[in-house]
Amino acid sequence: MSTISIDNYGAKTLINQGFSQQGNLANPSGIALNRRGRLARTLVVLSLAVVLASLLGFKAGAGTPDLVGAPTSFIELTVAPGDTLWSLATRMAGGADVRALVDEIESVNSLPGASVEAGQKIRIPLH
């Protein structure tokens, strides 16, 4: 045998669960959101905001190409007394722009500036 359960709720009651009947002059229809309805409205608005923000986030990075450079070879030098970053870059530049090589050496070695100390090991990219 099968059992059938009948709820005391009608279709209109189930549809209007988030509303309460209150008649006043400011709201002539007499329908106002109760706590459950306000919570449902808030959750719907927040979920739409999250979806919109994620779509805009994906669009923001869509046109940027992935910049993966070719593997670079390095030579590791130990700084001798009296050497500067500029003197090392001048020796290794081979006629290229020394300023660009100094900047590249600073970024590769995470140096805060162009100063180096004797005995310090430095990686210099080879071009």
C-alpha positions in Angstrom: 0.0 0.0 0.0 1.1 3.5 -0.5 0.5 6.5 1.7 -0.4 9.9 0.8 0.2 12.9 3.0 -1.9 16.0 2.6 -0.5 19.3 3.9 -2.7 22.0 5.4 -1.1 24.6 3.1 -2.8 25.6 -0.1 -1.1 26.7 -3.3 -1.7 30.4 -2.5 -0.1 30.0 0.9 3.0 28.3 -0.5 3.5 31.0 -3.1 3.1 33.9 -0.7 5.2 32.7 2.1 7.6 35.7 2.0 4.8 38.2 2.2 2.5 39.4 4.9 -0.8 41.2 4.5 -0.7 44.7 6.1 -2.9 47.5 4.8 -1.7 51.1 5.2 -1.8 54.3 3.2 1.9 54.2 2.1 1.3 50.7 0.6 -2.1 50.6 -1.0 -1.7 47.0 -2.2 -1.4 45.8 1.4 1.5 43.4 0.6 4.7 43.9 2.5 7.8 41.8 2.8 8.2 40.1 6.1 11.6 39.0 7.5 11.8 35.8 5.4 11.0 37.8 2.2 13.6 40.5 3.0 16.2 37.8 3.6 15.3 36.0 0.3 15.5 39.4 -1.6 18.9 40.2 0.0 20.3 36.8 -0.9 19.1 37.1 -4.5 20.7 40.5 -4.9 24.0 39.4 -3.3 24.2 36.3 -5.5 23.6 38.4 -8.6 26.2 40.9 -7.5 28.8 38.1 -7.0 28.0 36.6 -10.5 28.3 40.1 -12.1 31.6 40.8 -10.3 33.1 37.5 -11.4 32.0 38.1 -15.0 33.6 41.5 -15.0 36.7 40.1 -13.4 37.1 37.5 -16.2 36.5 40.2 -18.8 39.2 42.5 -17.3 42.0 40.0 -17.9 40.7 38.6 -21.2 42.8 40.7 -23.5 46.1 40.4 -21.8 48.5 38.0 -23.4 50.5 35.6 -21.3 54.0 37.1 -21.4 56.3 34.1 -20.9 59.8 35.0 -21.9 62.3 32.7 -23.4 64.6 31.0 -21.0 67.5 33.2 -20.2 71.0 32.0 -19.5 72.9 33.6 -16.6 76.5 33.8 -15.5 77.2 34.1 -11.8 80.0 36.4 -10.7 81.4 37.1 -7.3 81.9 40.9 -6.9 85.6 41.8 -6.4 86.7 44.7 -4.2 86.2 48.0 -6.2 83.7 46.5 -8.6 80.4 48.3 -9.2 77.3 47.2 -10.9 78.0 49.6 -13.7 81.6 48.3 -14.2 80.3 44.7 -14.3 77.5 45.7 -16.7 80.0 47.6 -19.0 82.2 44.5 -19.2 79.3 42.2 -20.0 77.2 44.5 -22.3 79.3 43.9 -25.4 78.4 47.2 -27.0 74.7 47.0 -25.9 73.0 49.6 -23.7 74.6 49.5 -20.3 71.7 51.2 -18.5 69.3 48.4 -19.6 71.7 45.7 -18.4 72.1 47.4 -15.1 68.3 47.5 -14.7 68.0 43.9 -15.7 70.7 42.9 -13.2 69.0 44.8 -10.4 65.6 43.1 -11.2 67.1 39.6 -11.6 69.0 39.8 -8.3 66.2 41.7 -6.4 68.7 44.5 -5.6 67.3 47.7 -4.0 69.7 49.9 -5.9 72.9 49.8 -8.0 75.2 49.3 -5.0 77.0 45.9 -4.5 79.4 44.6 -1.9 82.7 42.7 -2.3 82.1 39.0 -2.1 78.5 39.2 -3.1 77.3 36.7 -5.8 75.4 38.3 -8.7 73.6 36.7 -11.6 74.1 38.5 -14.9 71.9 37.6 -17.8 73.6 36.7 -21.1 72.2 38.1 -24.3 
